[in-house]
Every structure is written in C-alpha cells, then in structure tokens.
C-alpha cells in the first residue's frame, strides 16, 4: 500500500468517525426487541385480507336456506379487465417541520431492519418515512415518519415532540415541491411493547401523519427508551 | 380434462381437511373470482343453475363473489344459451371453504380444448417489504419458464399447475418463454408487485394461434407492519470510561456504521 493510499484511508476513517460522532453517537443501532419472543417478531397483520379489485361489493349476504338463493345477481358482480393494477405514485416526502418548535428534519425513505424494526436514519437531522406504508397525501392510512432523539443531551428540537400542543401545524414538503399541511391532534407516549395495538402503521383508516421518536424512561438494561412518543396529525386544507 | 379433475380433487381434499363449516362460521364467506381465459369466445357463467355472469368476455376477471362455504356447480355456456343445460364447460363442482379465497378459470387445456381450472389463492401474510407472486399456466401451450428481468424464476410450469414466490416489492419486467429458453412468447411487460399484496398471473390463450397473453389478479391486505420503532443508544460512552471507553465505543460504532452501509447496499441491490 502506498503512503498516499494509506493516508487517504486514514482520512476516510476519520471522516466516518466524525460523522458517526455527530450523527450516530447518541442514537445508534436499533436494539433487538428485548424480551419479545420470536413469535412476536413476526409482526401481526395490520388488516384482514381484503380484495380491493372489487369497487362495488355485492350486497350483503341474505340469510337463506340454500346456497342457490345466495348467488349474487349478475349486475352486482364487478367485472374488470384482468390487467395489472397501475402503480400508485404519490410524491415522496422530503422534509417535515413542526411549526414553532424548531423541529425541521430532512425525510428519507426507509424500510425495515433484519430484526423487523423500522429503519431509522443514523443522523439526527433526518427522519425516516416508512416507504411501504402510505405516503403523506395518500387517501387512507397513516404516514409514519420517525427520527432518533438524542438521548445524551435531549437538546435537539425533536426532543420537544412530547410537548407539542394540539392544533400545532405540521407541514410535509414532497419531492415535487408540494406541501401537505396537518394539524396536531394529540401526542402520546406509547409503550414500545404495546406498539402493535395502536395501529401505528395503519394502512386503511383515516389519513393521518404520525411523527414518532423515543421518550419515556431510559431503560438501562435494554439500551432503549421505554416509550415511543407519537404525534398524530390530521390533514388540513 | 384429466388435469382439471386433479386440480378439483386437490381443492376438494383441502376443503375436506378444513372440515365442514358450521352456519356460524358461514358469516365468514368464501370469495370466488372467475377469470375468462378462452380467446375469442364470449360466454355466460352459471352457478348452481343461476345465470351469474352474462356476456363474460375473454381477458376479464369477475368477482369476488361472496358465497357461503359449500359446494357449487359451475357451468359455462354460449352467450345465447337459455339455461345451463348445454354447457361448453362443466358443470364442474367446486368446494368453497368459508374464509377461503378461490379463482375459477375458464381456459384452454394444454391441447387447446376448453376446460376449467380451479385454484385456491394463498393469502398468507407477507413480511414487510415483500410481495407474493403466483404464476398459473392456463394456456394451450407446453411447459413454460417465467422470467423476471430476464432471469428464470419459475421453470417447467405446465397447464394447469401454479407456482408461487415471495419477492421484494417493486416492479419487475416479466416474460414467459418455452421451458428451457429465454426468448419470450409473452411479454416482456412491467409488473408492479406492491408490498403486502399477492399478484396472481395467468398465462392464457394458445401458442398455436399466436394469442398467448397474461391476465393478472391482485389481492391486497397481507402486509406486516414493523414490530418496533427503535431509538436506542449503540453504546454507552457516558460516565467514567474516559478516553479508552470512548475509543472503544467509537471503534464499535465504526463497525456498526460499516454494517449499516453494507446492509443498505444489500437492500438496494435486492431492490434493483
């Protein structure tokens, strides 16, 4: 290895370290969901299977003595070309801001880790958007944006999420430059263990924005916070 | 016809395994979709003797019909038939279990004769980020391979068989080629496999007549949510540790960082 290459490598390592110190130091890798059984790791259904190729479902079943009486009338059965469904294309979010709080984060699309947890950017100035769920602006379901909180200092604005009052305007800027406006409905502390029951990742209900970070008690043994702080906001025109 | 009977028998076997449903369970109805996969032939479809699909055209998908679990006779007739007494296909008997999801296909068998294939749709939950893909051979054609982005992902599929895969959600370029070859007889066509959905793709038509085509049916709602939104410290570098602990912590974080980058690349590669 030449001196130059070695120097470059050293420099690169230092840069990575610097970036890590600035970004990842306080909120790093997702912890394994401690205490959860393997069964709990395979996340449960968020909704019963439904067939959405059906715009006008047949009228409800009529009690009858024989199945023949329950054959739907031809006019009630949806028929469509068996062609691929068009890909849904909603501009991705690129920034989220909570008015009056200093919370302003770049948004990047994220998926899941191997352990089944949502991926969170290793950078305190970014929030992850759960890209498999609804995007801000979708007709239904919850758009989930999540960011780390700096557990050492709790000095970054996101630490104030837990104190955001109802009515606070939250804006999401999308990649096409359009802005979605939301009004805060509530901010909750949800125990991480009961996250599933809160339908945080709901895909079918009313359109909502969910801005998530960590909060509650720091659990030394689990290297994690006890709760997720979840701000729920509804679209405003 | 023999193969159709096999498929029907398999379906019947499945129903038997599930057992008879009580009336209470019947609140959970079965869902039956019907696909028309015979070229150039408009038909009527009768269920238990009742006209159910009128002037049903090739390449269209009807339903799902919500039906109480039970046994049903399906008959396919000419579009001007007065009743189901002189069917082109059937009557075939299908057993629908409450809570089940099925697709009946009017199609050509491998030799080009009209028949009906009957399938049970797999609605298993999918891991986050995944999509289900099932390919069904309902065409007058020999065994085929299915290619995604030019690479065979299903090989040696024969009428009336089906094969299923779980894939990363995304858009693939899908094509169908004669088994052992890569020269498309259908496609390539872009196919978007949305996360949490299962897409059923039917190859139908006739190789000899040059009208092979793909039909698709997508069923939604099998997604899984992430099981946590983490926010943990990677390592504790507060307290008494001093420079040594901080250094060790930084080294660990460097490793963690590298792993994260590697993981992201892997994900990106898998997605492309």
Interface residues (C-beta under 8 A of the other chain):
Chain A: X13 X16 X17 X19 X20 X21 X24 X25 X26 X27 X28 X29 X30 X31 X33 X36 X40 X41 X42 X43 X44 X45 X46 X47 X48 X49 X50 X51 X52 X53 X54 X57 X58 X61 X67 X68 X70 X71 X72 X74 X77 X78 X79 X80 X81 X82 X83 X84 X85 X86 X87 X88 X111 X112 X113 X114 X115 X116 X117 X118 X120 X122 X130 X132 X133 X144 X146 X148 X149 X151 X152 X192 X195 X196 X200 X201 X203 X212 X213 X214 X222 X223 X224 X225 X228
Chain B: X27 X29 X31 X33 X35 X47 X48 X49 X50 X51 X52 X53 X54 X56 X59 X60 X61 X62 X63 X64 X65 X66 X67 X68 X70 X72 X101 X123 X125 X127 X128 X129 X169 X171 X189 X190 X191 X192 X194 X195 X196 X199 X202 X215 X216 X217 X218 X219 X220 X221 X222 X223 X224 X225 X226 X227 X228 X229 X230 X231 X232 X233 X234 X235 X236 X237 X238 X250 X253 X254 X256 X257 X258 X260 X263 X267
